[in-house]
Amino acid sequence: MRTAAEIFAERLATQTDVADVRNAEPGSFVLVDSRSKQAWDQGHLPGAVHMPTAEIAGRAHEIEGAVVTYCWGPGCNGATRAALEFAKLGYEVREMLGGVEYWIREGFALRTPTGDVTRIPDPLTAPATDACGC
């Protein structure tokens, strides 16, 4: 039987969150959006590569190094499926918990065809500030 420490260590080795992705060292991984083209066109994380899960086997060679996958949010397992495909191909891969939903909820910019957009951070997911934004 596995210990709780082993289980949690495994989760931390295979998952990350939006704040860690945003604050990561540039170039430390390739961020992969596994959603549909329509979802990508609606808005995606800056610097991400669009690679739907069905395309990973044929296109993974385009990516060098570690990978972080994401999809819509907690109700979507597309990032899990994409991470599994990269893992089967031997990539070091993590799934970004929360997906686009929590990226937006934390007030981080989303890249759209008309430019980057942000929303006021959700005080339930990000540190709250006073009215002046201080």
C-alpha positions as CSV (number, residue, x, y, z in Angstrom):
1,M,0.0,0.0,0.0
2,R,1.3,3.5,-0.9
3,T,1.7,6.1,1.8
4,A,0.1,9.5,1.8
5,A,3.5,11.0,1.3
6,E,4.1,8.9,-1.9
7,I,0.6,9.8,-3.3
8,F,1.1,13.5,-2.7
9,A,4.7,13.5,-4.1
10,E,3.3,11.8,-7.2
11,R,0.6,14.4,-7.6
12,L,3.1,17.3,-7.3
13,A,5.4,15.6,-9.9
14,T,2.5,15.4,-12.4
15,Q,0.5,18.5,-11.6
16,T,1.0,22.2,-11.4
17,D,-1.2,25.2,-10.9
18,V,-1.8,28.5,-12.7
19,A,0.2,30.6,-10.4
20,D,3.2,28.3,-10.7
21,V,2.9,28.3,-14.5
22,R,2.7,32.1,-14.7
23,N,5.7,32.5,-12.4
24,A,7.8,29.8,-13.9
25,E,11.2,30.5,-15.4
26,P,10.8,31.4,-19.1
27,G,11.7,28.4,-21.3
28,S,11.4,25.9,-18.5
29,F,8.6,24.1,-20.3
30,V,6.3,24.3,-23.3
31,L,2.7,25.2,-22.5
32,V,0.3,23.2,-24.6
33,D,-3.4,24.1,-25.1
34,S,-5.2,20.8,-25.9
35,R,-8.6,22.4,-26.6
36,S,-10.4,22.8,-30.0
37,K,-9.5,25.4,-32.6
38,Q,-12.7,27.3,-31.7
39,A,-11.7,27.4,-28.0
40,W,-8.1,28.5,-28.9
41,D,-9.4,31.3,-31.2
42,Q,-11.7,32.5,-28.4
43,G,-8.7,33.0,-26.1
44,H,-5.6,31.2,-24.8
45,L,-2.7,31.6,-22.5
46,P,0.1,33.8,-23.8
47,G,3.0,31.7,-25.1
48,A,1.0,28.6,-25.4
49,V,1.2,26.2,-28.4
50,H,-2.1,24.9,-29.8
51,M,-2.0,21.1,-30.0
52,P,-5.3,19.2,-29.6
53,T,-4.9,15.8,-28.1
54,A,-5.7,14.0,-31.4
55,E,-2.7,15.8,-33.0
56,I,-0.1,15.0,-30.3
57,A,1.1,11.7,-31.7
58,G,1.8,13.3,-35.1
59,R,3.1,16.7,-33.8
60,A,4.9,16.0,-30.5
61,H,8.3,16.1,-32.4
62,E,7.7,19.9,-32.7
63,I,8.2,20.2,-28.9
64,E,11.5,19.9,-27.1
65,G,11.8,19.7,-23.3
66,A,9.2,19.5,-20.6
67,V,5.5,20.1,-21.3
68,V,2.6,21.5,-19.3
69,T,-0.9,20.8,-20.7
70,Y,-4.1,22.7,-20.0
71,C,-7.7,22.8,-21.1
72,W,-10.9,24.6,-20.0
73,G,-10.9,24.0,-16.3
74,P,-11.6,21.6,-13.4
75,G,-14.7,20.1,-15.2
76,C,-12.6,19.2,-18.3
77,N,-10.2,16.3,-18.5
78,G,-8.7,17.3,-21.9
79,A,-5.4,18.3,-20.2
80,T,-5.2,14.9,-18.5
81,R,-5.7,13.1,-21.8
82,A,-3.1,15.3,-23.5
83,A,-0.6,14.8,-20.6
84,L,-1.1,11.0,-20.9
85,E,-0.3,11.2,-24.7
86,F,2.9,13.2,-24.0
87,A,3.9,10.8,-21.2
88,K,3.4,7.8,-23.4
89,L,5.9,9.4,-25.8
90,G,8.4,9.8,-23.0
91,Y,8.0,13.5,-22.3
92,E,8.3,15.0,-18.9
93,V,4.8,16.4,-18.5
94,R,2.6,18.1,-16.0
95,E,-1.1,19.0,-16.1
96,M,-2.0,22.6,-15.1
97,L,-4.9,22.4,-12.6
98,G,-7.7,24.8,-13.1
99,G,-7.1,25.4,-16.8
100,V,-8.2,28.6,-18.6
101,E,-11.0,29.1,-16.1
102,Y,-8.7,29.6,-13.1
103,W,-6.1,31.5,-15.2
104,I,-8.8,34.0,-15.9
105,R,-10.2,33.9,-12.3
106,E,-6.7,34.8,-10.9
107,G,-6.7,37.9,-13.1
108,F,-4.0,36.7,-15.6
109,A,-4.1,37.9,-19.2
110,L,-5.8,35.8,-21.9
111,R,-4.6,36.2,-25.5
112,T,-7.4,36.9,-28.0
113,P,-7.5,37.8,-31.6
114,T,-8.0,41.5,-30.6
115,G,-5.3,41.6,-27.9
116,D,-4.7,40.5,-24.4
117,V,-7.6,40.8,-21.9
118,T,-7.8,40.4,-18.2
119,R,-10.7,40.3,-15.7
120,I,-10.8,41.5,-12.1
121,P,-9.3,38.6,-10.0
122,D,-11.9,36.5,-8.2
123,P,-11.4,37.0,-4.4
124,L,-12.2,33.3,-3.9
125,T,-9.2,32.2,-5.9
126,A,-6.7,35.1,-5.8
127,P,-5.6,37.5,-3.1
128,A,-8.1,40.3,-2.6
129,T,-7.1,43.9,-2.8
130,D,-8.8,47.1,-1.8
131,A,-10.6,49.4,-4.2
132,C,-7.4,51.2,-5.3
133,G,-5.8,47.9,-6.3
134,C,-3.1,48.2,-3.7
